[in-house]
Amino acid sequence: MCEGGISRAGQIEQKRTYWKEQIDRWRQSGLSQAEYCRRHDLVRHQMAYWKKRLQKPEPDVSFFPVELNGFKEIASRPEQTPLFLVIGNDFRIEINEGFDAQVLRQLIFLLQALA
């Protein structure tokens, strides 16, 4: 957890919501971006950054349960090859035996938010 008990991903989502509201208000105001930022004490380059970032479509992600009927546990072997998870061209995660699935989910969420 980060400052205030909010995860990094939660902080990014709060910023995304804040800047989306500011950009929507700016568009409705009829003011130039520079003038709107001046009047609302906003940093213009931050608004430009979020305007560009919010134009990118959010990835459409769906999760669904997988039933493993007849699943048998396989004894681990020291020479077992790790699993590699590749996300786009930016991230490669090595997953070894005994990983924490919740930590992996949080990491993937954070990487998607940063991408």
Secondary structure, 3 states (H helix, E strand, C coil): CCHHHCCHHHHHHHHHHHHHHHHHHHHHHCCCHHHHHHHCCCCHHHHHHHHHHHHCCCCCCCCCCCCCCCCCCCCCCCCCCCEEEEECCCEEEEECCCCCHHHHHHHHHHHHHHC
